[in-house]
Amino acid sequence: MKILTRDLTLKTSGAGDLINITDELRGILKESKLKEGAMTVFAVGSTFAVTSFEYEPGLIKDMKELYEKLVPSNRSYGHDDTWGDANGFSHLRAALQGPSLTLPFRSSQLLTGVWQQVVAAEFDNRPRTRQIIVQLMGE
């Protein structure tokens, strides 16, 4: 069994930025030449996350509305009092969504549904340069 680790760097535009990274992940898998195993995708940062959904305009809008309903950006949080950076909502949203996702692969293909994409979710209240760690285990 082999373990390969790759980095993916993204520039985001701030809170609400949802970026489809599926093609980049497929490229990393293809380059690895691994046939079967698992890919872990890990978002580095406490206001950044990864998830999976059908990446289309209606659902992108729905996801943004869901995050706003669950954790409103227009109120104060304890974290804001601690650091004064007004991004408490960003930390809460990222904690709810989670920093990682594991995807199986077989015959050098990610085993995702037809309409299922992997999405990087920026929750911080400012543009960022983000790192995603992609680790493949397989043969």
N, CA, C and O atoms as CSV, one atom per row, in Angstrom:
chain,resi,resn,atom,element,x,y,z
A,1,MET,N,N,0.841,-1.183,0.000
A,1,MET,CA,C,0.000,0.000,0.000
A,1,MET,C,C,0.879,1.237,0.000
A,1,MET,O,O,1.895,1.298,0.693
A,2,LYS,N,N,0.470,2.224,-0.793
A,2,LYS,CA,C,1.184,3.495,-0.862
A,2,LYS,C,C,0.366,4.580,-0.192
A,2,LYS,O,O,-0.863,4.532,-0.158
A,3,ILE,N,N,1.082,5.563,0.342
A,3,ILE,CA,C,0.459,6.776,0.872
A,3,ILE,C,C,1.118,7.954,0.175
A,3,ILE,O,O,2.338,8.113,0.224
A,4,LEU,N,N,0.309,8.778,-0.474
A,4,LEU,CA,C,0.792,9.962,-1.166
A,4,LEU,C,C,0.070,11.177,-0.612
A,4,LEU,O,O,-1.133,11.124,-0.356
A,5,THR,N,N,0.794,12.266,-0.425
A,5,THR,CA,C,0.199,13.497,0.085
A,5,THR,C,C,0.494,14.627,-0.889
A,5,THR,O,O,1.635,14.833,-1.301
A,6,ARG,N,N,-0.552,15.351,-1.247
A,6,ARG,CA,C,-0.435,16.481,-2.163
A,6,ARG,C,C,-1.102,17.698,-1.537
A,6,ARG,O,O,-1.987,17.568,-0.691
A,7,ASP,N,N,-0.667,18.887,-1.963
A,7,ASP,CA,C,-1.266,20.148,-1.512
A,7,ASP,C,C,-2.022,20.782,-2.668
A,7,ASP,O,O,-1.615,20.704,-3.828
A,8,LEU,N,N,-3.125,21.407,-2.316
A,8,LEU,CA,C,-3.922,22.164,-3.276
A,8,LEU,C,C,-4.094,23.558,-2.673
A,8,LEU,O,O,-4.535,23.684,-1.530
A,9,THR,N,N,-3.752,24.601,-3.426
A,9,THR,CA,C,-3.870,25.970,-2.933
A,9,THR,C,C,-4.991,26.682,-3.674
A,9,THR,O,O,-5.088,26.608,-4.899
A,10,LEU,N,N,-5.844,27.380,-2.908
A,10,LEU,CA,C,-6.968,28.122,-3.480
A,10,LEU,C,C,-6.934,29.558,-2.982
A,10,LEU,O,O,-6.529,29.815,-1.848
A,11,LYS,N,N,-7.350,30.482,-3.812
A,11,LYS,CA,C,-7.587,31.861,-3.393
A,11,LYS,C,C,-9.095,32.017,-3.289
A,11,LYS,O,O,-9.830,31.711,-4.228
A,12,THR,N,N,-9.547,32.498,-2.133
A,12,THR,CA,C,-10.976,32.662,-1.915
A,12,THR,C,C,-11.324,34.152,-1.829
A,12,THR,O,O,-10.450,35.003,-1.662
A,13,SER,N,N,-12.614,34.440,-1.948
A,13,SER,CA,C,-13.053,35.836,-1.893
A,13,SER,C,C,-13.763,36.174,-0.589
A,13,SER,O,O,-14.339,37.255,-0.466
A,14,GLY,N,N,-13.731,35.278,0.379
A,14,GLY,CA,C,-14.334,35.548,1.680
A,14,GLY,C,C,-15.596,34.749,1.910
A,14,GLY,O,O,-15.961,33.888,1.109
A,15,ALA,N,N,-16.263,35.047,3.026
A,15,ALA,CA,C,-17.427,34.280,3.482
A,15,ALA,C,C,-18.437,34.055,2.362
A,15,ALA,O,O,-18.802,34.976,1.631
A,16,GLY,N,N,-18.874,32.813,2.251
A,16,GLY,CA,C,-19.847,32.446,1.240
A,16,GLY,C,C,-19.247,31.909,-0.036
A,16,GLY,O,O,-19.977,31.471,-0.925
A,17,ASP,N,N,-17.929,31.931,-0.145
A,17,ASP,CA,C,-17.275,31.421,-1.344
A,17,ASP,C,C,-17.299,29.890,-1.306
A,17,ASP,O,O,-16.704,29.277,-0.420
A,18,LEU,N,N,-17.980,29.290,-2.257
A,18,LEU,CA,C,-18.063,27.834,-2.377
A,18,LEU,C,C,-17.419,27.449,-3.696
A,18,LEU,O,O,-17.881,27.862,-4.760
A,19,ILE,N,N,-16.346,26.654,-3.634
A,19,ILE,CA,C,-15.522,26.371,-4.806
A,19,ILE,C,C,-15.526,24.875,-5.099
A,19,ILE,O,O,-15.175,24.064,-4.242
A,20,ASN,N,N,-15.920,24.523,-6.303
A,20,ASN,CA,C,-15.919,23.133,-6.747
A,20,ASN,C,C,-14.470,22.708,-7.008
A,20,ASN,O,O,-13.809,23.255,-7.891
A,21,ILE,N,N,-13.982,21.734,-6.241
A,21,ILE,CA,C,-12.597,21.277,-6.397
A,21,ILE,C,C,-12.531,19.844,-6.952
A,21,ILE,O,O,-11.473,19.215,-6.927
A,22,THR,N,N,-13.638,19.346,-7.440
A,22,THR,CA,C,-13.709,17.954,-7.903
A,22,THR,C,C,-12.713,17.661,-9.014
A,22,THR,O,O,-12.018,16.646,-8.965
A,23,ASP,N,N,-12.630,18.527,-10.010
A,23,ASP,CA,C,-11.703,18.284,-11.127
A,23,ASP,C,C,-10.251,18.255,-10.660
A,23,ASP,O,O,-9.459,17.445,-11.140
A,24,GLU,N,N,-9.901,19.138,-9.722
A,24,GLU,CA,C,-8.536,19.130,-9.189
A,24,GLU,C,C,-8.238,17.822,-8.468
A,24,GLU,O,O,-7.139,17.279,-8.586
A,25,LEU,N,N,-9.218,17.318,-7.720
A,25,LEU,CA,C,-9.029,16.050,-7.008
A,25,LEU,C,C,-8.893,14.888,-7.981
A,25,LEU,O,O,-8.067,13.999,-7.776
A,26,ARG,N,N,-9.686,14.889,-9.021
A,26,ARG,CA,C,-9.567,13.843,-10.052
A,26,ARG,C,C,-8.190,13.886,-10.703
A,26,ARG,O,O,-7.604,12.844,-10.995
A,27,GLY,N,N,-7.674,15.093,-10.931
A,27,GLY,CA,C,-6.338,15.236,-11.507
A,27,GLY,C,C,-5.255,14.687,-10.593
A,27,GLY,O,O,-4.315,14.040,-11.054
A,28,ILE,N,N,-5.386,14.944,-9.305
A,28,ILE,CA,C,-4.420,14.419,-8.334
A,28,ILE,C,C,-4.473,12.896,-8.324
A,28,ILE,O,O,-3.432,12.240,-8.284
A,29,LEU,N,N,-5.676,12.331,-8.361
A,29,LEU,CA,C,-5.815,10.877,-8.387
A,29,LEU,C,C,-5.198,10.295,-9.651
A,29,LEU,O,O,-4.479,9.298,-9.586
A,30,LYS,N,N,-5.467,10.897,-10.782
A,30,LYS,CA,C,-4.913,10.410,-12.052
A,30,LYS,C,C,-3.386,10.437,-12.022
A,30,LYS,O,O,-2.728,9.477,-12.423
A,31,GLU,N,N,-2.838,11.546,-11.544
A,31,GLU,CA,C,-1.385,11.702,-11.465
A,31,GLU,C,C,-0.749,10.665,-10.533
A,31,GLU,O,O,0.392,10.254,-10.746
A,32,SER,N,N,-1.482,10.249,-9.512
A,32,SER,CA,C,-0.945,9.298,-8.532
A,32,SER,C,C,-0.737,7.902,-9.107
A,32,SER,O,O,0.105,7.144,-8.627
A,33,LYS,N,N,-1.500,7.573,-10.124
A,33,LYS,CA,C,-1.479,6.247,-10.756
A,33,LYS,C,C,-1.986,5.132,-9.832
A,33,LYS,O,O,-1.815,3.950,-10.130
A,34,LEU,N,N,-2.610,5.514,-8.713
A,34,LEU,CA,C,-3.210,4.518,-7.826
A,34,LEU,C,C,-4.530,4.043,-8.425
A,34,LEU,O,O,-5.241,4.815,-9.070
A,35,LYS,N,N,-4.850,2.786,-8.211
A,35,LYS,CA,C,-6.058,2.190,-8.794
A,35,LYS,C,C,-7.209,2.098,-7.805
A,35,LYS,O,O,-8.360,2.355,-8.159
A,36,GLU,N,N,-6.898,1.729,-6.559
A,36,GLU,CA,C,-7.959,1.502,-5.580
A,36,GLU,C,C,-7.505,1.952,-4.206
A,36,GLU,O,O,-6.368,1.711,-3.800
A,37,GLY,N,N,-8.420,2.620,-3.486
A,37,GLY,CA,C,-8.071,3.086,-2.151
A,37,GLY,C,C,-9.011,4.171,-1.677
A,37,GLY,O,O,-10.200,4.175,-1.998
A,38,ALA,N,N,-8.451,5.100,-0.902
A,38,ALA,CA,C,-9.241,6.185,-0.332
A,38,ALA,C,C,-8.462,7.492,-0.425
A,38,ALA,O,O,-7.241,7.523,-0.273
A,39,MET,N,N,-9.196,8.564,-0.676
A,39,MET,CA,C,-8.639,9.912,-0.731
A,39,MET,C,C,-9.247,10.709,0.415
A,39,MET,O,O,-10.468,10.806,0.539
A,40,THR,N,N,-8.386,11.277,1.249
A,40,THR,CA,C,-8.851,12.171,2.300
A,40,THR,C,C,-8.540,13.596,1.870
A,40,THR,O,O,-7.425,13.899,1.447
A,41,VAL,N,N,-9.533,14.460,1.981
A,41,VAL,CA,C,-9.411,15.866,1.616
A,41,VAL,C,C,-9.577,16.660,2.912
A,41,VAL,O,O,-10.622,16.589,3.559
A,42,PHE,N,N,-8.536,17.422,3.289
A,42,PHE,CA,C,-8.528,18.130,4.571
A,42,PHE,C,C,-8.315,19.620,4.357
A,42,PHE,O,O,-7.318,20.030,3.762
A,43,ALA,N,N,-9.251,20.430,4.840
A,43,ALA,CA,C,-9.166,21.889,4.750
A,43,ALA,C,C,-8.365,22.412,5.936
A,43,ALA,O,O,-8.751,22.211,7.088
A,44,VAL,N,N,-7.257,23.080,5.656
A,44,VAL,CA,C,-6.402,23.624,6.703
A,44,VAL,C,C,-6.942,24.998,7.109
A,44,VAL,O,O,-7.045,25.900,6.278
A,45,GLY,N,N,-7.280,25.148,8.372
A,45,GLY,CA,C,-7.769,26.431,8.873
A,45,GLY,C,C,-9.073,26.267,9.625
A,45,GLY,O,O,-9.898,25.424,9.273
A,46,SER,N,N,-9.260,27.067,10.656
A,46,SER,CA,C,-10.437,26.919,11.518
A,46,SER,C,C,-11.659,27.671,11.016
A,46,SER,O,O,-12.703,27.652,11.669
A,47,THR,N,N,-11.549,28.339,9.857
A,47,THR,CA,C,-12.708,28.998,9.257
A,47,THR,C,C,-12.907,28.537,7.813
A,47,THR,O,O,-13.428,29.276,6.977
A,48,PHE,N,N,-12.484,27.309,7.539
A,48,PHE,CA,C,-12.492,26.733,6.190
A,48,PHE,C,C,-12.959,25.295,6.320
A,48,PHE,O,O,-12.680,24.654,7.333
A,49,ALA,N,N,-13.663,24.770,5.326
A,49,ALA,CA,C,-14.197,23.410,5.414
A,49,ALA,C,C,-14.323,22.797,4.026
A,49,ALA,O,O,-14.157,23.477,3.014
A,50,VAL,N,N,-14.617,21.511,3.998
A,50,VAL,CA,C,-14.950,20.827,2.748
A,50,VAL,C,C,-16.252,20.064,2.944
A,50,VAL,O,O,-16.572,19.613,4.043
A,51,THR,N,N,-16.987,19.935,1.856
A,51,THR,CA,C,-18.256,19.225,1.883
A,51,THR,C,C,-18.521,18.641,0.505
A,51,THR,O,O,-17.678,18.722,-0.388
A,52,SER,N,N,-19.680,18.060,0.343
A,52,SER,CA,C,-20.053,17.469,-0.927
A,52,SER,C,C,-21.527,17.754,-1.186
A,52,SER,O,O,-22.379,17.493,-0.337
A,53,PHE,N,N,-21.816,18.287,-2.357
A,53,PHE,CA,C,-23.200,18.491,-2.790
A,53,PHE,C,C,-23.223,18.717,-4.295
A,53,PHE,O,O,-22.175,18.844,-4.929
A,54,GLU,N,N,-24.420,18.766,-4.859
A,54,GLU,CA,C,-24.554,19.040,-6.290
A,54,GLU,C,C,-24.253,20.519,-6.515
A,54,GLU,O,O,-24.990,21.392,-6.055
A,55,TYR,N,N,-23.170,20.784,-7.221
A,55,TYR,CA,C,-22.689,22.149,-7.405
A,55,TYR,C,C,-23.432,22.791,-8.574
A,55,TYR,O,O,-22.983,22.744,-9.720
A,56,GLU,N,N,-24.564,23.384,-8.261
A,56,GLU,CA,C,-25.367,24.092,-9.271
A,56,GLU,C,C,-25.904,25.358,-8.626
A,56,GLU,O,O,-26.042,25.407,-7.404
A,57,PRO,N,N,-26.214,26.393,-9.418
A,57,PRO,CA,C,-26.551,27.711,-8.863
A,57,PRO,C,C,-27.655,27.708,-7.799
A,57,PRO,O,O,-27.532,28.406,-6.792
A,58,GLY,N,N,-28.711,26.950,-7.998
A,58,GLY,CA,C,-29.792,26.919,-7.015
A,58,GLY,C,C,-29.341,26.375,-5.679
A,58,GLY,O,O,-29.674,26.935,-4.635
A,59,LEU,N,N,-28.586,25.289,-5.699
A,59,LEU,CA,C,-28.134,24.688,-4.450
A,59,LEU,C,C,-27.028,25.519,-3.796
A,59,LEU,O,O,-26.931,25.569,-2.570
A,60,ILE,N,N,-26.207,26.161,-4.601
A,60,ILE,CA,C,-25.200,27.066,-4.035
A,60,ILE,C,C,-25.909,28.165,-3.237
A,60,ILE,O,O,-25.511,28.473,-2.114
A,61,LYS,N,N,-26.943,28.746,-3.808
A,61,LYS,CA,C,-27.738,29.770,-3.121
A,61,LYS,C,C,-28.366,29.194,-1.857
A,61,LYS,O,O,-28.340,29.825,-0.801
A,62,ASP,N,N,-28.931,27.989,-1.969
A,62,ASP,CA,C,-29.563,27.344,-0.817
A,62,ASP,C,C,-28.555,27.089,0.310
A,62,ASP,O,O,-28.868,27.294,1.483
A,63,MET,N,N,-27.352,26.645,-0.046
A,63,MET,CA,C,-26.333,26.378,0.971
A,63,MET,C,C,-25.952,27.666,1.700
A,63,MET,O,O,-25.836,27.673,2.925
A,64,LYS,N,N,-25.758,28.756,0.953
A,64,LYS,CA,C,-25.424,30.028,1.583
A,64,LYS,C,C,-26.530,30.474,2.538
A,64,LYS,O,O,-26.255,30.963,3.634
A,65,GLU,N,N,-27.792,30.300,2.111
A,65,GLU,CA,C,-28.919,30.661,2.973
A,65,GLU,C,C,-28.977,29.768,4.209
A,65,GLU,O,O,-29.290,30.240,5.302
A,66,LEU,N,N,-28.674,28.475,4.041
A,66,LEU,CA,C,-28.674,27.554,5.172
A,66,LEU,C,C,-27.640,27.969,6.214
A,66,LEU,O,O,-27.946,28.026,7.405
A,67,TYR,N,N,-26.419,28.259,5.771
A,67,TYR,CA,C,-25.380,28.684,6.709
A,67,TYR,C,C,-25.806,29.956,7.446
A,67,TYR,O,O,-25.582,30.084,8.649
A,68,GLU,N,N,-26.414,30.886,6.726
A,68,GLU,CA,C,-26.842,32.145,7.348
A,68,GLU,C,C,-27.956,31.904,8.368
A,68,GLU,O,O,-27.984,32.547,9.417
A,69,LYS,N,N,-28.868,30.989,8.068
A,69,LYS,CA,C,-29.950,30.679,9.013
A,69,LYS,C,C,-29.417,29.966,10.252
A,69,LYS,O,O,-29.831,30.265,11.372
A,70,LEU,N,N,-28.507,29.032,10.050
A,70,LEU,CA,C,-27.968,28.269,11.180
A,70,LEU,C,C,-27.070,29.114,12.079
A,70,LEU,O,O,-27.158,29.042,13.305
A,71,VAL,N,N,-26.204,29.916,11.456
A,71,VAL,CA,C,-25.241,30.726,12.201
A,71,VAL,C,C,-25.203,32.119,11.561
A,71,VAL,O,O,-24.380,32.377,10.683
A,72,PRO,N,N,-26.086,33.004,11.996
A,72,PRO,CA,C,-26.163,34.344,11.391
A,72,PRO,C,C,-24.854,35.128,11.507
A,72,PRO,O,O,-24.170,35.090,12.530
A,73,SER,N,N,-24.535,35.829,10.439
A,73,SER,CA,C,-23.300,36.623,10.427
A,73,SER,C,C,-23.501,38.007,11.035
A,73,SER,O,O,-22.530,38.721,11.283
A,74,ASN,N,N,-24.738,38.387,11.273
A,74,ASN,CA,C,-25.016,39.751,11.724
A,74,ASN,C,C,-25.214,39.863,13.239
A,74,ASN,O,O,-25.839,40.810,13.716
A,75,ARG,N,N,-24.690,38.916,13.975
A,75,ARG,CA,C,-24.749,39.016,15.439
A,75,ARG,C,C,-23.356,38.809,16.021
A,75,ARG,O,O,-22.433,38.382,15.327
A,76,SER,N,N,-23.224,39.116,17.289
A,76,SER,CA,C,-21.937,39.009,17.966
A,76,SER,C,C,-21.808,37.634,18.633
A,76,SER,O,O,-22.787,37.069,19.120
A,77,TYR,N,N,-20.579,37.114,18.641
A,77,TYR,CA,C,-20.282,35.829,19.259
A,77,TYR,C,C,-19.154,36.020,20.279
A,77,TYR,O,O,-18.396,36.986,20.202
A,78,GLY,N,N,-19.054,35.102,21.220
A,78,GLY,CA,C,-18.005,35.170,22.230
A,78,GLY,C,C,-16.616,35.293,21.635
A,78,GLY,O,O,-15.768,36.012,22.164
A,79,HIS,N,N,-16.384,34.589,20.532
A,79,HIS,CA,C,-15.080,34.654,19.860
A,79,HIS,C,C,-14.762,36.087,19.436
A,79,HIS,O,O,-13.615,36.526,19.512
A,80,ASP,N,N,-15.788,36.809,18.989
A,80,ASP,CA,C,-15.575,38.195,18.558
A,80,ASP,C,C,-15.077,39.044,19.727
A,80,ASP,O,O,-14.229,39.918,19.549
A,81,ASP,N,N,-15.608,38.783,20.917
A,81,ASP,CA,C,-15.177,39.519,22.114
A,81,ASP,C,C,-13.726,39.200,22.464
A,81,ASP,O,O,-12.990,40.066,22.937
A,82,THR,N,N,-13.322,37.955,22.231
A,82,THR,CA,C,-11.956,37.537,22.548
A,82,THR,C,C,-10.940,38.192,21.626
A,82,THR,O,O,-9.930,38.721,22.092
A,83,TRP,N,N,-11.196,38.162,20.318
A,83,TRP,CA,C,-10.193,38.600,19.355
A,83,TRP,C,C,-10.537,39.895,18.621
A,83,TRP,O,O,-9.652,40.528,18.045
A,84,GLY,N,N,-11.802,40.294,18.632
A,84,GLY,CA,C,-12.180,41.533,17.959
A,84,GLY,C,C,-12.145,41.468,16.450
A,84,GLY,O,O,-12.094,42.507,15.792
A,85,ASP,N,N,-12.170,40.255,15.875
A,85,ASP,CA,C,-12.082,40.149,14.423
A,85,ASP,C,C,-13.424,39.870,13.744
A,85,ASP,O,O,-13.470,39.680,12.529
A,86,ALA,N,N,-14.503,39.842,14.504
A,86,ALA,CA,C,-15.868,39.728,13.970
A,86,ALA,C,C,-16.074,38.512,13.068
A,86,ALA,O,O,-16.885,38.555,12.143
A,87,ASN,N,N,-15.342,37.429,13.334
A,87,ASN,CA,C,-15.536,36.232,12.511
A,87,ASN,C,C,-15.936,35.009,13.339
A,87,ASN,O,O,-15.660,33.873,12.955
A,88,GLY,N,N,-16.580,35.251,14.462
A,88,GLY,CA,C,-17.067,34.130,15.268
A,88,GLY,C,C,-17.983,33.226,14.471
A,88,GLY,O,O,-17.915,32.002,14.590
A,89,PHE,N,N,-18.843,33.825,13.655
A,89,PHE,CA,C,-19.737,33.032,12.803
A,89,PHE,C,C,-18.952,32.118,11.869
A,89,PHE,O,O,-19.391,31.006,11.576
A,90,SER,N,N,-17.805,32.575,11.403
A,90,SER,CA,C,-16.971,31.792,10.479
A,90,SER,C,C,-16.467,30.516,11.142
A,90,SER,O,O,-16.489,29.445,10.535
A,91,HIS,N,N,-16.019,30.631,12.373
A,91,HIS,CA,C,-15.522,29.479,13.120
A,91,HIS,C,C,-16.646,28.483,13.399
A,91,HIS,O,O,-16.452,27.272,13.283
A,92,LEU,N,N,-17.805,28.990,13.761
A,92,LEU,CA,C,-18.935,28.104,14.052
A,92,LEU,C,C,-19.396,27.352,12.809
A,92,LEU,O,O,-19.658,26.151,12.873
A,93,ARG,N,N,-19.494,28.044,11.688
A,93,ARG,CA,C,-19.912,27.392,10.435
A,93,ARG,C,C,-18.913,26.311,10.019
A,93,ARG,O,O,-19.304,25.216,9.616
A,94,ALA,N,N,-17.631,26.628,10.120
A,94,ALA,CA,C,-16.608,25.648,9.741
A,94,ALA,C,C,-16.643,24.439,10.673
A,94,ALA,O,O,-16.475,23.305,10.224
A,95,ALA,N,N,-16.858,24.675,11.962
A,95,ALA,CA,C,-16.930,23.561,12.918
A,95,ALA,C,C,-18.130,22.668,12.617
A,95,ALA,O,O,-18.035,21.445,12.717
A,96,LEU,N,N,-19.248,23.270,12.251
A,96,LEU,CA,C,-20.427,22.483,11.894
A,96,LEU,C,C,-20.203,21.671,10.623
A,96,LEU,O,O,-20.595,20.506,10.545
A,97,GLN,N,N,-19.577,22.287,9.637
A,97,GLN,CA,C,-19.385,21.608,8.348
A,97,GLN,C,C,-18.310,20.526,8.449
A,97,GLN,O,O,-18.484,19.427,7.923
A,98,GLY,N,N,-17.226,20.828,9.105
A,98,GLY,CA,C,-16.146,19.862,9.266
A,98,GLY,C,C,-15.000,20.080,8.306
A,98,GLY,O,O,-15.201,20.547,7.185
A,99,PRO,N,N,-13.783,19.739,8.744
A,99,PRO,CA,C,-12.590,20.034,7.958
A,99,PRO,C,C,-12.198,18.978,6.931
A,99,PRO,O,O,-11.313,19.221,6.111
A,100,SER,N,N,-12.849,17.794,6.958
A,100,SER,CA,C,-12.351,16.762,6.045
A,100,SER,C,C,-13.470,15.904,5.469
A,100,SER,O,O,-14.599,15.875,5.958
A,101,LEU,N,N,-13.092,15.211,4.407
A,101,LEU,CA,C,-13.995,14.336,3.680
A,101,LEU,C,C,-13.147,13.184,3.146
A,101,LEU,O,O,-12.037,13.407,2.664
A,102,THR,N,N,-13.651,11.976,3.227
A,102,THR,CA,C,-12.937,10.828,2.682
A,102,THR,C,C,-13.745,10.253,1.527
A,102,THR,O,O,-14.946,10.012,1.642
A,103,LEU,N,N,-13.053,10.040,0.407
A,103,LEU,CA,C,-13.693,9.543,-0.814
A,103,LEU,C,C,-13.026,8.243,-1.240
A,103,LEU,O,O,-11.802,8.195,-1.352
A,104,PRO,N,N,-13.800,7.187,-1.480
A,104,PRO,CA,C,-13.201,5.974,-2.007
A,104,PRO,C,C,-12.921,6.123,-3.504
A,104,PRO,O,O,-13.559,6.921,-4.190
A,105,PHE,N,N,-11.966,5.348,-3.993
A,105,PHE,CA,C,-11.750,5.289,-5.437
A,105,PHE,C,C,-11.460,3.853,-5.856
A,105,PHE,O,O,-10.917,3.055,-5.092
A,106,ARG,N,N,-11.844,3.552,-7.103
A,106,ARG,CA,C,-11.640,2.229,-7.690
A,106,ARG,C,C,-11.410,2.425,-9.179
A,106,ARG,O,O,-12.022,3.297,-9.795
A,107,SER,N,N,-10.538,1.626,-9.755
A,107,SER,CA,C,-10.175,1.762,-11.173
A,107,SER,C,C,-9.757,3.199,-11.489
A,107,SER,O,O,-10.076,3.731,-12.552
A,108,SER,N,N,-9.042,3.814,-10.553
A,108,SER,CA,C,-8.533,5.187,-10.673
A,108,SER,C,C,-9.646,6.224,-10.863
A,108,SER,O,O,-9.417,7.281,-11.452
A,109,GLN,N,N,-10.854,5.920,-10.363
A,109,GLN,CA,C,-11.993,6.840,-10.459
A,109,GLN,C,C,-12.558,7.096,-9.067
A,109,GLN,O,O,-12.746,6.164,-8.286
A,110,LEU,N,N,-12.828,8.376,-8.757
A,110,LEU,CA,C,-13.510,8.681,-7.516
A,110,LEU,C,C,-14.919,8.104,-7.574
A,110,LEU,O,O,-15.600,8.220,-8.593
A,111,LEU,N,N,-15.349,7.492,-6.495
A,111,LEU,CA,C,-16.665,6.850,-6.467
A,111,LEU,C,C,-17.708,7.831,-5.923
A,111,LEU,O,O,-18.293,7.625,-4.859
A,112,THR,N,N,-17.915,8.883,-6.677
A,112,THR,CA,C,-18.921,9.881,-6.331
A,112,THR,C,C,-20.153,9.651,-7.185
A,112,THR,O,O,-20.090,9.005,-8.231
A,113,GLY,N,N,-21.272,10.186,-6.725
A,113,GLY,CA,C,-22.495,10.121,-7.512
A,113,GLY,C,C,-22.392,11.009,-8.737
A,113,GLY,O,O,-21.520,11.875,-8.817
A,114,VAL,N,N,-23.271,10.795,-9.675
A,114,VAL,CA,C,-23.252,11.544,-10.934
A,114,VAL,C,C,-23.297,13.050,-10.689
A,114,VAL,O,O,-22.594,13.808,-11.358
A,115,TRP,N,N,-24.105,13.480,-9.753
A,115,TRP,CA,C,-24.280,14.913,-9.504
A,115,TRP,C,C,-23.568,15.366,-8.232
A,115,TRP,O,O,-23.872,16.437,-7.706
A,116,GLN,N,N,-22.645,14.586,-7.742
A,116,GLN,CA,C,-21.971,14.878,-6.474
A,116,GLN,C,C,-20.590,15.470,-6.734
A,116,GLN,O,O,-19.743,14.849,-7.376
A,117,GLN,N,N,-20.381,16.677,-6.227
A,117,GLN,CA,C,-19.079,17.322,-6.338
A,117,GLN,C,C,-18.513,17.579,-4.945
A,117,GLN,O,O,-19.239,17.593,-3.951
A,118,VAL,N,N,-17.203,17.780,-4.901
A,118,VAL,CA,C,-16.524,18.130,-3.650
A,118,VAL,C,C,-16.317,19.642,-3.674
A,118,VAL,O,O,-15.829,20.207,-4.653
A,119,VAL,N,N,-16.699,20.277,-2.573
A,119,VAL,CA,C,-16.732,21.735,-2.523
A,119,VAL,C,C,-15.940,22.246,-1.321
A,119,VAL,O,O,-16.126,21.783,-0.196
A,120,ALA,N,N,-15.062,23.199,-1.576
A,120,ALA,CA,C,-14.352,23.911,-0.510
A,120,ALA,C,C,-15.233,25.084,-0.088
A,120,ALA,O,O,-15.738,25.829,-0.929
A,121,ALA,N,N,-15.410,25.238,1.214
A,121,ALA,CA,C,-16.290,26.272,1.747
A,121,ALA,C,C,-15.497,27.272,2.578
A,121,ALA,O,O,-14.968,26.942,3.639
A,122,GLU,N,N,-15.425,28.491,2.075
A,122,GLU,CA,C,-14.762,29.574,2.802
A,122,GLU,C,C,-15.785,30.251,3.703
A,122,GLU,O,O,-16.829,30.705,3.234
A,123,PHE,N,N,-15.486,30.319,4.991
A,123,PHE,CA,C,-16.391,30.953,5.933
A,123,PHE,C,C,-15.821,32.230,6.535
A,123,PHE,O,O,-16.561,32.989,7.161
A,124,ASP,N,N,-14.523,32.490,6.362
A,124,ASP,CA,C,-13.939,33.676,6.985
A,124,ASP,C,C,-14.495,34.939,6.332
A,124,ASP,O,O,-14.979,34.904,5.201
A,125,ASN,N,N,-14.419,36.047,7.054
A,125,ASN,CA,C,-15.028,37.287,6.585
A,125,ASN,C,C,-14.090,38.140,5.729
A,125,ASN,O,O,-14.284,39.348,5.597
A,126,ARG,N,N,-13.077,37.500,5.152
A,126,ARG,CA,C,-12.154,38.212,4.261
A,126,ARG,C,C,-11.548,37.222,3.265
A,126,ARG,O,O,-11.536,36.020,3.527
A,127,PRO,N,N,-11.050,37.705,2.140
A,127,PRO,CA,C,-10.377,36.811,1.184
A,127,PRO,C,C,-9.169,36.143,1.824
A,127,PRO,O,O,-8.489,36.734,2.662
A,128,ARG,N,N,-8.915,34.918,1.422
A,128,ARG,CA,C,-7.800,34.162,1.999
A,128,ARG,C,C,-7.117,33.343,0.904
A,128,ARG,O,O,-7.713,33.058,-0.135
A,129,THR,N,N,-5.874,32.976,1.148
A,129,THR,CA,C,-5.207,31.935,0.372
A,129,THR,C,C,-5.274,30.692,1.231
A,129,THR,O,O,-4.769,30.684,2.354
A,130,ARG,N,N,-5.892,29.642,0.717
A,130,ARG,CA,C,-6.169,28.442,1.506
A,130,ARG,C,C,-5.391,27.238,1.002
A,130,ARG,O,O,-5.072,27.123,-0.181
A,131,GLN,N,N,-5.101,26.352,1.930
A,131,GLN,CA,C,-4.416,25.111,1.604
A,131,GLN,C,C,-5.350,23.942,1.911
A,131,GLN,O,O,-6.003,23.894,2.953
A,132,ILE,N,N,-5.388,23.019,0.982
A,132,ILE,CA,C,-6.115,21.761,1.175
A,132,ILE,C,C,-5.076,20.646,1.060
A,132,ILE,O,O,-4.309,20.598,0.098
A,133,ILE,N,N,-5.061,19.767,2.031
A,133,ILE,CA,C,-4.174,18.603,1.989
A,133,ILE,C,C,-4.985,17.446,1.425
A,133,ILE,O,O,-6.082,17.152,1.899
A,134,VAL,N,N,-4.435,16.796,0.414
A,134,VAL,CA,C,-5.074,15.635,-0.198
A,134,VAL,C,C,-4.155,14.444,0.050
A,134,VAL,O,O,-3.013,14.424,-0.409
A,135,GLN,N,N,-4.655,13.472,0.766
A,135,GLN,CA,C,-3.845,12.287,1.052
A,135,GLN,C,C,-4.536,11.066,0.471
A,135,GLN,O,O,-5.715,10.816,0.723
A,136,LEU,N,N,-3.771,10.306,-0.319
A,136,LEU,CA,C,-4.279,9.102,-0.955
A,136,LEU,C,C,-3.610,7.885,-0.330
A,136,LEU,O,O,-2.397,7.864,-0.121
A,137,MET,N,N,-4.406,6.890,-0.039
A,137,MET,CA,C,-3.900,5.613,0.443
A,137,MET,C,C,-4.480,4.532,-0.452
A,137,MET,O,O,-5.696,4.428,-0.617
A,138,GLY,N,N,-3.611,3.744,-1.018
A,138,GLY,CA,C,-4.107,2.708,-1.912
A,138,GLY,C,C,-3.004,2.000,-2.658
A,138,GLY,O,O,-1.821,2.098,-2.332
A,139,GLU,N,N,-3.442,1.282,-3.672
A,139,GLU,CA,C,-2.481,0.553,-4.516
A,139,GLU,C,C,-2.902,0.594,-5.965
A,139,GLU,O,O,-2.217,0.036,-6.822
